[in-house]
Amino acid sequence: MKQDNDAQQGGMLQIEISPDVAQGVYANLAMIAHSPSEFILDFACVLPGLPKAPVKSRVVIAPEHAKRLLFALQENVAKYEQMFGPIDLHTGESRTISPFRMPQGDA
């Protein structure tokens, strides 16, 4: 236990990830709620033909961590765009929040 404590005090935190978590979870919709003490981030997957979008993952964080996450995302998006060009938000017909256009059927 002392070795772990020494590692944290020295600024070296070892992060461990299990193989099933390392695979990740696909989400194409994020919903954010908050209270005075926490932010709740729900990640869901919207699929065509399904009336519900199941939440695949929920992350609950303190407001301070939410702000740090905001800054980290801003920094990483800027780095991404420097390397690969601007991210297109598809402000026209195609929108990420509703990625599937279901044709209207005639019955």
C-alpha positions as CSV (number, residue, x, y, z in Angstrom):
1,M,0.0,0.0,0.0
2,K,2.9,2.4,0.7
3,Q,4.2,2.0,-2.8
4,D,0.8,3.1,-4.3
5,N,0.7,6.1,-1.9
6,D,4.3,7.1,-2.9
7,A,3.4,6.8,-6.6
8,Q,0.4,9.1,-6.1
9,Q,2.4,11.7,-4.2
10,G,5.1,11.6,-6.8
11,G,2.5,12.6,-9.5
12,M,2.6,9.1,-11.1
13,L,-0.9,7.6,-11.1
14,Q,-1.2,4.3,-12.9
15,I,-4.5,3.8,-14.7
16,E,-5.7,0.3,-15.2
17,I,-8.4,-0.6,-17.7
18,S,-10.0,-4.1,-18.1
19,P,-10.3,-5.6,-21.6
20,D,-14.1,-5.3,-21.6
21,V,-14.0,-1.6,-20.6
22,A,-11.2,-1.0,-23.1
23,Q,-13.5,-2.0,-26.0
24,G,-15.6,1.1,-25.2
25,V,-19.3,1.7,-25.8
26,Y,-20.7,3.4,-28.9
27,A,-23.0,6.4,-28.3
28,N,-24.4,8.9,-30.7
29,L,-26.4,10.9,-28.2
30,A,-25.3,12.5,-24.9
31,M,-27.7,14.1,-22.4
32,I,-26.4,16.2,-19.5
33,A,-28.2,17.0,-16.2
34,H,-26.9,18.7,-13.1
35,S,-27.7,19.4,-9.5
36,P,-25.8,21.7,-7.1
37,S,-23.4,18.9,-6.3
38,E,-23.0,16.8,-9.5
39,F,-23.2,16.6,-13.2
40,I,-24.8,13.5,-14.8
41,L,-23.7,12.5,-18.3
42,D,-25.9,9.9,-20.0
43,F,-24.6,8.4,-23.3
44,A,-27.2,6.6,-25.5
45,C,-27.4,5.0,-28.9
46,V,-30.2,6.0,-31.3
47,L,-30.9,3.4,-33.9
48,P,-33.3,3.5,-36.8
49,G,-36.6,1.7,-36.3
50,L,-36.3,1.6,-32.5
51,P,-38.7,3.8,-30.5
52,K,-36.3,4.1,-27.5
53,A,-32.6,5.0,-27.2
54,P,-31.1,3.0,-24.4
55,V,-28.6,4.6,-22.2
56,K,-25.3,2.7,-22.6
57,S,-23.3,4.5,-19.9
58,R,-23.8,7.0,-17.2
59,V,-21.0,9.1,-15.7
60,V,-21.6,11.1,-12.5
61,I,-19.0,13.8,-11.7
62,A,-18.4,16.8,-9.4
63,P,-18.9,20.3,-10.9
64,E,-15.2,20.9,-10.6
65,H,-14.5,17.8,-12.7
66,A,-17.1,18.8,-15.2
67,K,-15.3,22.1,-15.8
68,R,-12.0,20.3,-16.1
69,L,-13.6,17.9,-18.6
70,L,-14.9,20.9,-20.6
71,F,-11.4,22.4,-20.8
72,A,-9.8,19.1,-21.7
73,L,-12.4,18.5,-24.5
74,Q,-11.8,22.1,-25.8
75,E,-8.0,21.5,-25.9
76,N,-8.3,18.1,-27.6
77,V,-10.8,19.3,-30.2
78,A,-8.4,22.1,-31.0
79,K,-5.5,19.6,-31.4
80,Y,-7.7,17.3,-33.5
81,E,-8.7,20.2,-35.8
82,Q,-5.1,21.3,-36.2
83,M,-4.2,17.8,-37.4
84,F,-7.3,16.8,-39.4
85,G,-9.1,20.1,-40.2
86,P,-12.3,21.5,-38.9
87,I,-15.0,19.3,-37.6
88,D,-18.2,19.7,-39.7
89,L,-21.2,20.1,-37.4
90,H,-23.6,19.4,-40.3
91,T,-25.8,22.4,-39.6
92,G,-27.8,21.7,-42.7
93,E,-30.1,18.7,-43.3
94,S,-28.0,16.1,-41.5
95,R,-27.7,16.5,-37.8
96,T,-25.8,14.3,-35.3
97,I,-28.7,14.5,-32.8
98,S,-30.9,12.7,-35.3
99,P,-28.5,10.8,-37.4
100,F,-31.0,8.5,-39.1
101,R,-33.5,9.8,-41.6
102,M,-36.3,7.3,-41.8
103,P,-38.3,7.4,-45.1
104,Q,-42.0,7.9,-44.7
105,G,-43.8,4.8,-45.8
106,D,-47.1,4.6,-47.6
107,A,-49.4,1.9,-46.2
